[in-house]
């Protein structure tokens, strides 16, 4: 499977486009220049099955327009990095009142701790199973918890691209199996 990885470096306002597999950097652009990205992708004619993207609506929309058959994926590492940047270094390990809360009596052992959710979510074997984990976690979130509600809004907005991670994983596995 042929793929590209788009990485955004907010500190330097750069966008790096890398070929997955060879890890060759194909292009570096300023992330403020959407037109440059549009132009580059428009004329990229190599076979392409998927693109790993950052949490950025503009880049995702450009890809949907120019490469409608390409699977757009927000991968696991991108989700972890984004949440860490959003909430700080310890966000995934302790959101004080959240990490201590555990829903008793749940046969799935769910809590609404972000780290616990992400572990269960990414341990899912299929897109459908991951969606069930997400839906269950979503039911547990107290709407008065600003931090968790913000995470919920972000995940909900990019849910298709996040769940595409599981489709890509399945396709890669099937390709290896033959």
LONU-842570 format. One record per residue (C-alpha): residue number from 1; residue in three letters; x, z, y. Coordinates in Angstrom, 1 decimal. Example, Ala and Ser with C-alpha at 12.3 -4.5 7.8 and 13.67 -1.06 7.14 Angstrom:
REM residues 2
1 | ALA | 12.3 | 7.8 | -4.5
2 | SER | 13.7 | 7.1 | -1.1
***
This chain:
REM residues 178
1 | UNK | 0.0 | 0.0 | 0.0
2 | UNK | 1.3 | -0.9 | 3.4
3 | UNK | 0.9 | 1.6 | 6.2
4 | UNK | 2.0 | 2.5 | 9.7
5 | UNK | 2.4 | 6.0 | 11.2
6 | UNK | 1.7 | 6.5 | 14.9
7 | UNK | 3.2 | 9.6 | 16.4
8 | UNK | 2.7 | 10.8 | 19.8
9 | UNK | 5.3 | 13.0 | 21.6
10 | UNK | 3.6 | 14.6 | 24.5
11 | UNK | 6.8 | 16.1 | 25.9
12 | UNK | 8.3 | 12.6 | 26.4
13 | UNK | 5.1 | 10.7 | 26.8
14 | UNK | 6.2 | 8.4 | 23.9
15 | UNK | 4.3 | 6.8 | 21.1
16 | UNK | 6.4 | 5.9 | 18.1
17 | UNK | 5.2 | 3.4 | 15.5
18 | UNK | 6.9 | 3.7 | 12.1
19 | UNK | 6.5 | 1.7 | 8.9
20 | UNK | 5.6 | 4.1 | 6.1
21 | UNK | 7.8 | 3.5 | 3.2
22 | UNK | 10.8 | 2.1 | 4.9
23 | UNK | 10.6 | 4.7 | 7.8
24 | UNK | 11.7 | 2.0 | 10.1
25 | UNK | 10.7 | 2.6 | 13.7
26 | UNK | 9.0 | -0.6 | 14.7
27 | UNK | 8.2 | 0.2 | 18.3
28 | UNK | 8.4 | 3.0 | 20.9
29 | UNK | 6.0 | 2.8 | 23.8
30 | UNK | 4.9 | 5.1 | 26.6
31 | UNK | 1.8 | 6.8 | 25.5
32 | UNK | 0.3 | 6.3 | 29.0
33 | UNK | 0.3 | 2.5 | 28.4
34 | UNK | -2.7 | 1.8 | 26.2
35 | UNK | -2.4 | -1.9 | 27.0
36 | UNK | 1.1 | -2.1 | 25.5
37 | UNK | -0.2 | -0.5 | 22.2
38 | UNK | -3.2 | -2.9 | 22.2
39 | UNK | -0.9 | -5.9 | 22.7
40 | UNK | 1.6 | -4.7 | 20.0
41 | UNK | -1.1 | -4.1 | 17.4
42 | UNK | -2.9 | -7.3 | 18.2
43 | UNK | 0.2 | -9.3 | 17.3
44 | UNK | 1.2 | -7.2 | 14.3
45 | UNK | 0.6 | -9.6 | 11.5
46 | UNK | 2.1 | -7.9 | 8.5
47 | UNK | -0.3 | -6.8 | 5.7
48 | UNK | -1.7 | -3.4 | 6.5
49 | UNK | -3.9 | -1.1 | 4.4
50 | UNK | -3.8 | 2.1 | 6.5
51 | UNK | -2.6 | 3.7 | 9.7
52 | UNK | -1.9 | 7.4 | 10.1
53 | UNK | -2.8 | 8.4 | 13.7
54 | UNK | -2.6 | 11.4 | 16.0
55 | UNK | -5.7 | 13.1 | 17.4
56 | UNK | -6.2 | 10.5 | 20.1
57 | UNK | -9.5 | 8.7 | 20.6
58 | UNK | -8.1 | 5.8 | 22.5
59 | UNK | -5.7 | 4.7 | 19.8
60 | UNK | -8.2 | 5.2 | 17.1
61 | UNK | -10.8 | 3.0 | 19.0
62 | UNK | -8.1 | 0.3 | 19.5
63 | UNK | -7.4 | 0.2 | 15.8
64 | UNK | -11.1 | 0.0 | 14.9
65 | UNK | -11.5 | -3.0 | 17.2
66 | UNK | -8.3 | -4.9 | 16.2
67 | UNK | -8.0 | -3.9 | 12.5
68 | UNK | -11.5 | -3.1 | 11.3
69 | UNK | -10.6 | -3.2 | 7.6
70 | UNK | -7.7 | -0.8 | 8.0
71 | UNK | -8.2 | 2.8 | 6.8
72 | UNK | -7.5 | 5.1 | 9.8
73 | UNK | -6.2 | 8.5 | 8.6
74 | UNK | -5.4 | 11.7 | 10.3
75 | UNK | -3.1 | 13.3 | 7.7
76 | UNK | -2.7 | 16.9 | 6.7
77 | UNK | 0.5 | 17.5 | 8.7
78 | UNK | -1.0 | 16.1 | 11.8
79 | UNK | -4.0 | 18.5 | 11.5
80 | UNK | -1.6 | 21.5 | 11.0
81 | UNK | 0.6 | 20.4 | 13.9
82 | UNK | -2.3 | 19.8 | 16.2
83 | UNK | -3.9 | 23.2 | 15.5
84 | UNK | -0.5 | 24.9 | 16.0
85 | UNK | 0.0 | 23.2 | 19.4
86 | UNK | -3.6 | 24.1 | 20.3
87 | UNK | -3.5 | 27.8 | 19.5
88 | UNK | 0.2 | 28.6 | 19.4
89 | UNK | 2.7 | 29.2 | 16.6
90 | UNK | 0.8 | 31.9 | 14.8
91 | UNK | -2.7 | 30.2 | 15.0
92 | UNK | -2.9 | 29.4 | 11.3
93 | UNK | -1.7 | 32.8 | 10.2
94 | UNK | -3.6 | 35.2 | 12.3
95 | UNK | -6.5 | 35.0 | 14.6
96 | UNK | -6.9 | 38.7 | 14.7
97 | UNK | -10.6 | 39.4 | 14.2
98 | UNK | -11.0 | 36.2 | 12.1
99 | UNK | -8.3 | 36.7 | 9.5
100 | UNK | -9.6 | 40.1 | 8.6
101 | UNK | -13.1 | 38.9 | 8.0
102 | UNK | -14.1 | 37.9 | 4.5
103 | UNK | -17.5 | 36.9 | 3.3
104 | UNK | -18.4 | 39.1 | 0.4
105 | UNK | -20.5 | 37.9 | -2.5
106 | UNK | -19.4 | 34.3 | -2.2
107 | UNK | -18.6 | 32.8 | -5.5
108 | UNK | -16.2 | 30.4 | -3.8
109 | UNK | -14.4 | 33.2 | -2.0
110 | UNK | -14.8 | 31.6 | 1.4
111 | UNK | -13.8 | 33.2 | 4.6
112 | UNK | -13.8 | 31.5 | 8.0
113 | UNK | -10.1 | 32.0 | 8.6
114 | UNK | -8.6 | 28.7 | 9.6
115 | UNK | -5.6 | 29.0 | 7.2
116 | UNK | -7.9 | 29.8 | 4.3
117 | UNK | -10.2 | 26.9 | 5.2
118 | UNK | -7.3 | 24.4 | 5.5
119 | UNK | -5.8 | 25.5 | 2.2
120 | UNK | -9.1 | 25.1 | 0.3
121 | UNK | -9.9 | 21.9 | 2.2
122 | UNK | -6.6 | 20.1 | 1.4
123 | UNK | -6.7 | 21.4 | -2.2
124 | UNK | -9.9 | 19.4 | -2.7
125 | UNK | -9.4 | 16.6 | -5.1
126 | UNK | -11.8 | 14.1 | -3.5
127 | UNK | -13.4 | 13.3 | -0.2
128 | UNK | -16.7 | 14.6 | -1.4
129 | UNK | -15.2 | 17.9 | -2.5
130 | UNK | -13.4 | 18.3 | 0.8
131 | UNK | -16.6 | 17.6 | 2.7
132 | UNK | -18.4 | 20.4 | 0.7
133 | UNK | -15.6 | 22.8 | 1.6
134 | UNK | -15.9 | 21.8 | 5.2
135 | UNK | -19.7 | 22.2 | 5.2
136 | UNK | -19.5 | 25.6 | 3.6
137 | UNK | -16.8 | 26.7 | 6.1
138 | UNK | -18.9 | 25.4 | 9.0
139 | UNK | -21.8 | 27.5 | 7.9
140 | UNK | -19.7 | 30.7 | 8.1
141 | UNK | -18.3 | 30.2 | 11.6
142 | UNK | -19.8 | 32.5 | 14.1
143 | UNK | -20.7 | 30.4 | 17.1
144 | UNK | -19.6 | 33.1 | 19.5
145 | UNK | -15.9 | 32.8 | 18.4
146 | UNK | -14.4 | 30.4 | 21.0
147 | UNK | -11.3 | 29.6 | 19.0
148 | UNK | -13.1 | 28.7 | 15.8
149 | UNK | -15.8 | 26.8 | 17.6
150 | UNK | -13.2 | 24.7 | 19.3
151 | UNK | -11.6 | 23.9 | 15.9
152 | UNK | -15.0 | 23.0 | 14.6
153 | UNK | -15.7 | 20.7 | 17.5
154 | UNK | -12.4 | 18.9 | 17.0
155 | UNK | -12.8 | 18.5 | 13.3
156 | UNK | -16.3 | 17.4 | 13.6
157 | UNK | -15.3 | 14.7 | 16.1
158 | UNK | -12.5 | 13.3 | 13.9
159 | UNK | -14.1 | 14.1 | 10.6
160 | UNK | -14.2 | 10.6 | 9.2
161 | UNK | -10.5 | 10.0 | 10.0
162 | UNK | -9.6 | 13.4 | 8.5
163 | UNK | -11.6 | 12.8 | 5.4
164 | UNK | -9.9 | 9.4 | 5.0
165 | UNK | -6.8 | 11.3 | 4.0
166 | UNK | -8.6 | 11.9 | 0.7
167 | UNK | -9.5 | 8.3 | 0.3
168 | UNK | -6.0 | 7.2 | 0.9
169 | UNK | -4.6 | 9.8 | -1.6
170 | UNK | -7.1 | 8.5 | -4.2
171 | UNK | -6.1 | 4.8 | -3.5
172 | UNK | -2.4 | 5.6 | -3.8
173 | UNK | -3.0 | 7.5 | -7.0
174 | UNK | -5.0 | 4.6 | -8.5
175 | UNK | -2.3 | 2.1 | -7.5
176 | UNK | 0.4 | 4.2 | -9.2
177 | UNK | -1.7 | 4.5 | -12.3
178 | UNK | -2.1 | 0.8 | -12.4
***
